[in-house]
Amino acid sequence: MMLARGKASPYLNAEVELRLQISCQMRAADLPQFYQITGEYIELIQSAGLYLLLSGWRAENETVTFYNYWAIQPDANGLVTAEYKLPDSPIYARFADLFVDEIKDIAVSISKTRLRPPAPVAQRYLYLRAAYRVHVQDLCEFVAQIDGDLPSFAKDNGWLLGDIYLGLTGSSTSLVQMWIIPMEQAGNAAQKLARAPWRTLAFETPVYTVLEPAPNDPVLGTDPQALPAGAPNAVLLNQYLQSGLVL
């Protein structure tokens, strides 16, 4: 399935879903302190209008890298307000002191085609993060291939999710895709994704990273943040979890 170059994806005229992508690094030795205050930190961020959707991490030597995806509500103005408001909080300051490095990017979801995240089951899942570089003139064709081929690719491999985000800040050619994969496929998931039909439109070799779900990850975490019924992020998270195809 392809769109001619220059023809806009139908989804680009739909309701915009803004995301804040955060990658941050900290020393592995600081993880115990991190987990002591992470619940308070998430609550603080969500009170400012940013709602956690996904959180995964990987360890390399003495460094741990986290990748977090937050929904921005109701619009990007909320992010600007949060950036001014949050540094005044002692909790935020304690958390920020743990970071060795932090990168923030605003992104937009560019395809409605996704596989519904799993209901709580015994099977263990991991995240697979794929970072692509796609020329601007190939973007619509890339999205068209995602829309057409993602369901069959996911079914063949037993994968879920497949959310794809286009960065609005940073490089104009950067896209990130988030998958949920069975734990036993951690060793060969990158090779499988390298054979996906849309891979041919990337002008550089994509970067594939397998992530453990963070304990507070709302989708796969072992200790997700408890949310009162009817809270704004509880409603938003439920919509996120219930949307998508079921194969």
Secondary structure, 3 states (H helix, E strand, C coil): CCCCCCCCCHHHHCCCCEEEEEEEEEEHHHHHHHHHHHHHHHHHHHHCCEEEEEEEEEEECCEEEEEEEEEECCCHHHHHHHHHHHHHCHHHHHHHCCEEEEEEEEEEECCCCCECCCCCCCCCEEEEEEEEECCHHHHHHHHHHHHHHHHHHHHHHCCEEEEEEEECCCCCCEEEEEEEEEHHHCCCHHHHHCCCHHHHHCCCCCEEEEEEECCCCCCCCCCCCCCCCCCHHHHHHHHHHHCCECC
